[in-house]
Structure formats: structure tokens, C-alpha cells
Amino acid sequence: MIQMGAVNINSCIVIHSLPGRIRLKLETHLSEAKIEAYYRSIPGVYSATYNSISKSCFETFFVAPNI
């Protein structure tokens, strides 16, 4: 369970991931704006887009290069 202030995301499942990209399936009653704002507030996350029909959130994020 993920807590966003006083509101919870009941479940979060990784549907697909590649370096710098991830799609999550979320079970929540939060608005699209709140979910997107939460994930965009995480350091390193460039973008987050939530689709309320599929209940999935697509995010792009920084990946450090292997040196």
C-alpha cells in the first residue's frame, strides 16, 4: 500500500518496464491529477500519465548510465 498524505493506493502492480519507463496498474479512487502529481513529485521522474479507464500509470524516469 502506498500512502499519499491521508489517501492510499490499495495496490500497485508493475505491468511493463524498460530502463527509464514503467507502466503500473493501480487500484485507487484518487483523481488522475492527484496520482500524476504524486508520481511527478518523486525525484528523477520526468513524467507520469494516469489513465482512469485502464487504471494504469505510465512514467518516464532518469536512469543513471553504467560506467
C-alpha positions as CSV (number, residue, x, y, z in Angstrom):
1,M,0.0,0.0,0.0
2,I,1.3,3.5,-0.9
3,Q,0.2,6.4,1.3
4,M,-0.3,9.8,-0.3
5,G,-1.0,12.0,2.7
6,A,-4.2,10.7,4.1
7,V,-5.1,8.8,1.0
8,N,-3.9,5.3,0.0
9,I,-3.3,3.4,-3.2
10,N,-4.6,0.0,-2.4
11,S,-2.4,-2.0,-4.8
12,C,0.3,-1.3,-7.4
13,I,1.4,-3.9,-9.9
14,V,4.2,-3.5,-12.5
15,I,2.7,-4.3,-15.9
16,H,5.7,-3.5,-18.0
17,S,9.1,-1.9,-17.6
18,L,12.1,-0.9,-19.6
19,P,15.1,1.3,-18.5
20,G,13.6,4.7,-17.9
21,R,10.0,3.6,-18.4
22,I,7.4,1.8,-16.4
23,R,3.6,1.1,-16.5
24,L,1.8,0.4,-13.2
25,K,-1.7,-0.9,-12.6
26,L,-3.2,1.0,-9.7
27,E,-6.3,0.2,-7.6
28,T,-7.3,3.6,-6.2
29,H,-10.2,6.1,-6.1
30,L,-7.9,9.1,-6.4
31,S,-8.3,11.6,-9.3
32,E,-6.0,11.5,-12.3
33,A,-4.5,14.8,-11.3
34,K,-3.6,13.6,-7.8
35,I,-2.0,10.4,-9.0
36,E,0.1,12.2,-11.7
37,A,1.1,14.9,-9.2
38,Y,2.2,12.3,-6.7
39,Y,4.4,10.4,-9.1
40,R,5.8,13.6,-10.7
41,S,6.9,14.7,-7.2
42,I,9.3,11.7,-6.9
43,P,12.9,12.9,-7.7
44,G,14.1,11.6,-11.1
45,V,10.6,11.1,-12.5
46,Y,10.2,13.2,-15.7
47,S,6.6,12.5,-16.5
48,A,3.6,10.5,-15.2
49,T,0.3,9.9,-17.1
50,Y,-2.6,8.1,-15.5
51,N,-5.5,6.5,-17.5
52,S,-8.6,6.1,-15.3
53,I,-10.2,3.7,-17.8
54,S,-7.3,1.2,-17.8
55,K,-6.3,2.2,-14.2
56,S,-2.7,2.3,-15.3
57,C,0.0,4.9,-14.9
58,F,2.9,5.3,-17.4
59,E,6.0,7.0,-16.1
60,T,9.3,8.0,-17.5
61,F,12.3,8.5,-15.2
62,F,16.0,9.1,-15.1
63,V,18.3,6.1,-15.4
64,A,22.0,6.6,-14.4
65,P,24.4,5.3,-17.1
66,N,26.6,2.3,-16.3
67,I,30.2,3.4,-16.1
